[in-house]
Amino acid sequence: YASSSSVYGDSKKFPLNELNKINPKNIYGLTKKINEISAKTYSLSNKIQYIGLRFFTVFGEWGRPDMFILKLLNSSFKNRKFYLNNNGNHFRDFTYIKDVISIILKLRKQRIFRHEVYNICSNNPVGLKKIISFIGKFTPKTKIILRRKQLADIFKTHGDNRKILNKIKGFKFTQLNISVLNTIKWYKKYQSLFD
């Protein structure tokens, strides 16, 4: 089942591992925490095995249009304003969708004997300003409007992925620049979907 890095809330100590206390600061994160508690309870009482996946900022081809990278691309190519919270001073542990799919397929072949939760992340947080700068090299100039931090925003996500890498040995994450370039290429091909 899908959980989220949002269950961790704001933290000062990184990287976050699956044993860290979860303390969501928004409704979305709270719903994911409730899902995890429900799954753990059912697992204990009914001996059902569940795998919870805490996804960290998933992006890429066919991604959600309301997420950062696709919103940025859409604003750039459609000549629209892009509103950047906290003046772009956030950090995100971006995780490429093709890596996520590969991990899920590999996990399906693993034996799980109880409720388990895994961070699905690259363990490589990047500042939003750096991503904007990189994307800007390959796209039209974006009209960026700076805004203050939103109350429900999490300043930084940075997950520890050692547990999942120990489970599916030998997995290599796609380099961020390659995955972003793949996403830009895909967007250019399918940008009419965003009209």
C-alpha positions in Angstrom: 0.0 0.0 0.0 1.1 3.6 -0.6 2.3 5.6 2.2 4.4 8.8 2.0 7.4 10.7 3.3 4.8 13.1 4.6 4.3 10.9 7.6 7.6 12.1 9.0 6.6 15.8 9.1 9.3 18.3 9.6 12.5 17.0 11.0 15.9 18.3 12.0 17.9 15.0 11.8 18.5 13.3 8.5 18.4 10.9 6.7 15.0 9.7 8.0 14.8 5.9 8.5 11.8 3.7 9.0 12.3 3.6 12.8 12.1 7.4 13.1 9.1 8.8 14.9 6.3 9.8 12.5 4.7 13.2 13.1 2.8 14.5 10.1 2.1 18.2 9.9 -0.7 18.2 7.3 -3.9 16.3 6.7 -2.4 14.3 3.8 0.4 13.0 6.0 -2.1 12.2 8.8 -4.2 10.0 6.4 -1.0 8.1 5.5 -0.2 7.6 9.1 -3.7 6.2 9.8 -3.2 3.8 6.8 0.0 2.6 8.3 -1.6 2.1 11.8 -4.5 0.3 10.2 -2.3 -2.1 8.2 -0.1 -2.9 11.2 -3.2 -3.6 13.3 -4.7 -5.9 10.7 -1.4 -7.6 10.3 -1.1 -8.4 14.0 -4.7 -9.4 14.5 -5.3 -11.4 11.3 -1.8 -12.5 10.4 -1.9 -10.7 7.1 1.4 -9.5 5.6 1.4 -5.9 4.3 4.1 -3.8 2.7 3.9 0.0 3.2 5.9 2.1 0.8 6.8 5.6 2.0 7.3 7.4 -1.3 9.5 10.4 -1.5 8.6 13.1 -4.1 8.0 10.7 -7.0 8.3 12.3 -10.5 8.7 11.4 -14.1 6.8 10.4 -17.1 3.0 10.2 -16.7 3.3 11.8 -13.3 0.8 13.9 -11.4 0.4 17.3 -13.1 0.1 19.0 -9.7 3.6 18.0 -8.6 6.6 20.3 -8.7 8.5 19.2 -11.8 5.6 18.8 -14.1 4.1 22.1 -12.8 7.4 23.8 -13.6 7.6 22.3 -17.1 4.0 23.3 -17.8 4.5 26.8 -16.7 7.7 27.1 -18.8 6.3 25.7 -22.0 2.9 27.3 -21.7 4.3 30.7 -20.7 2.5 30.7 -17.4 3.4 32.0 -14.0 5.1 29.5 -11.6 4.5 30.2 -7.9 7.5 29.1 -5.8 6.8 28.7 -2.1 9.4 29.7 0.5 11.4 31.5 -2.3 12.6 28.0 -3.4 14.4 27.2 -0.2 13.0 23.7 0.1 14.9 20.4 -0.4 13.3 17.3 -1.8 14.4 13.7 -2.1 13.3 13.3 -5.7 12.6 9.7 -6.7 12.2 8.7 -10.4 9.0 6.8 -11.3 10.9 4.1 -13.3 13.0 3.4 -10.2 9.8 3.2 -8.1 8.2 0.7 -10.5 11.4 -1.5 -10.6 11.5 -1.6 -6.8 7.8 -2.6 -6.6 8.3 -5.4 -9.1 11.3 -6.6 -7.2 9.5 -6.5 -3.9 6.7 -8.6 -5.3 9.2 -11.5 -5.5 10.3 -11.1 -1.9 8.8 -13.1 1.1 7.4 -10.8 3.7 6.3 -12.4 7.1 4.8 -9.4 8.8 3.9 -5.7 8.4 6.9 -4.0 6.9 7.4 -0.3 5.9 10.1 0.8 3.4 11.3 4.3 2.4 11.3 4.5 -1.4 13.8 7.3 -2.0 17.0 8.2 -3.7 18.7 9.3 -0.4 19.8 12.4 -2.3 18.0 15.6 -1.3 18.3 18.5 -3.8 17.4 22.1 -3.4 14.5 23.3 -5.5 16.6 26.2 -6.8 19.1 23.7 -8.2 16.4 21.8 -10.0 14.9 24.9 -11.4 18.3 26.0 -12.7 19.0 22.6 -14.3 15.6 22.5 -16.0 16.0 26.1 -17.2 18.9 25.0 -19.4 16.5 22.9 -21.5 13.2 24.8 -21.4 11.9 28.3 -22.2 12.4 30.9 -19.5 9.8 30.5 -16.6 8.0 33.4 -15.0 8.7 32.6 -11.4 6.7 34.3 -8.6 8.2 34.0 -5.2 5.9 33.3 -2.3 6.3 32.8 1.5 6.4 29.4 3.0 3.0 27.7 3.3 2.1 26.5 6.8 1.6 22.9 5.7 4.9 22.7 3.7 7.6 20.4 4.9 11.0 22.2 4.6 13.1 19.1 3.7 12.6 15.5 2.8 15.6 13.1 2.9 15.0 9.5 3.4 17.4 6.7 4.3 17.0 3.9 1.7 19.3 1.3 3.3 16.4 -1.0 4.3 15.0 -1.3 0.8 18.4 -1.7 -0.7 19.2 -4.5 1.7 15.9 -6.2 0.7 16.5 -5.9 -3.1 20.3 -6.1 -3.3 22.1 -4.6 -6.2 19.5 -2.0 -7.1 20.9 1.2 -8.6 18.9 4.5 -8.7 18.8 6.5 -11.9 21.0 9.6 -11.8 18.8 12.7 -11.2 19.9 14.6 -14.2 19.1 11.7 -16.5 15.6 11.2 -15.0 14.9 14.9 -15.2 16.0 15.0 -18.9 13.8 11.9 -19.6 10.9 13.8 -18.0 11.5 16.9 -20.1 11.6 14.8 -23.3 8.4 13.1 -22.4 6.7 16.4 -21.5 7.7 17.9 -24.9 6.1 14.9 -26.6 2.8 14.9 -24.6 2.5 18.6 -23.6 -0.9 18.8 -25.4 -2.3 16.7 -22.5 -1.8 19.8 -20.3 -3.9 22.1 -22.4 
